[in-house]
């Protein structure tokens, strides 16, 4: 707070004291009271700060109708372009489109306010400012309750069986990598790969048989199931490791139930047989469509 005395404020206080004195005089002071009130009102008005008008492109365009000559109109348009045109790259075309470049100009406040950007000169710079937010005339409607969307059970079952299949493949791979065929070290991975190649198709055997079909009917592979069994027996005879291809590969039911138990996202999935029946139906549809 400044230590110097505010003379305007002191003047207001002095007039207030004079009014108090006139009020004490009763009827005798009424004649002088009105003039004293006017003086007090004038002093109070002096406290109100004068807010400088901010140059506005939209505001100046709305005033173009007050111009009385074509020369004056052209001069004003040129002035506005020089001071605010930098913020409006298509200034000339907008002015022309609004019918403001010919005398007398067409003044349509709705078109001007919706077409021309709200440009003001702030600290000497032409600046596009956002339009003032308007208070809605009507109270906004309350959002309607969203309809509960029930999950597509078949899609959920499909997703669960895919997750189970991926987990089964990892287990089959780990099992085959743990095998120790009696061959040179450089050939071990080749034999393990063959065991994996002849084991993982059993997962599809299990899925399609649980769904009421088989890999032969559904043409899942480019070889029949009998050929797969023959390849398995040949590999087992050549490198006997006690590997049960069917038992190690057909672990889908267990993996599916594990997904339903461990992952809450699959808790509402149907049983394994239902999921497999749907998988068979999808495969048959694909074959019928020739995809």
Phi, psi and omega in degrees: 000137179288145178279342181286152183277135178279110185292324178297316180294322178296321179296320179296317180297320180297318180292327178295321178296319179297321177297319179299322180294317179296323179295325179293334181283348179071223183300329182294335182265356183298324183299322183270348187291320183298315180296324180291325177295320179297320179296318180295320179297320179296319179294319180295323180297330181293342178284339183287122181291147177273116181273119182293143179283129180272121179305131183230131181297312180299318180297317181292325179293324179294337181270359183297337180294343180279347182285138189255004181213155179296322179296318179296323179295313180299320180296317181292319178299317180296321180296316181294322179295320181292323185272329186230354183297336181297335180270354181231091184303325181258039185306309185298315183291325178292317178300315180294317180296332180274356179073031184259356184262006176234146184264136353283148183289151175271116183256108176236102187301322181296317180292319181297314184288332181271336184264316186272132178301153180277087184258133176230154176267110182242120183052039177080000181248134175288121186227133175279122181246150180293148178293151179294139177287136180260141177285125181299139181290328180249148178294131181301143180291142178289138181299136178287144180299133182289138178289132181295123180264115180280136181296145176288111185298320181295320178295322178295315179298319180298315180297320181294318182290328177293316178297320179295320180296317179298319180292323179296318179300320179297319180293319179296318178298314180299320180297316181290325178292338180276351180291146181236078178294148183275072178222173177298150185306322183291344180260353184300314183296326179296316179293318178300321179296320179296319178298320178295316182298329182263002180256314187297333176298340178297335178297321178286327173304313182296316181298310186288325177291323176293334179268004175094021179216203175202173185290337178288311180298321185268002175050048182292321181240168180273018175218149180284169181297326180299322178294320178299316180296321179296316180296322178297315182292323178296316180295320181293325179289323181285323182225077184293113182234006180069027182272120178269102185300317183291312183296322181282335183264327183269073180241018185292318181300317180294319180291322179298313179296327178295319178299316181296328183279317187275327185252118182297333181294340180252007184300328183268006179293153178287178180289167185301318182298318179297315180298321180290321178300319178293323179296321177296317180298319179296319180295317178298320179296319178298318180292321179296324181278352178073024180279000000 
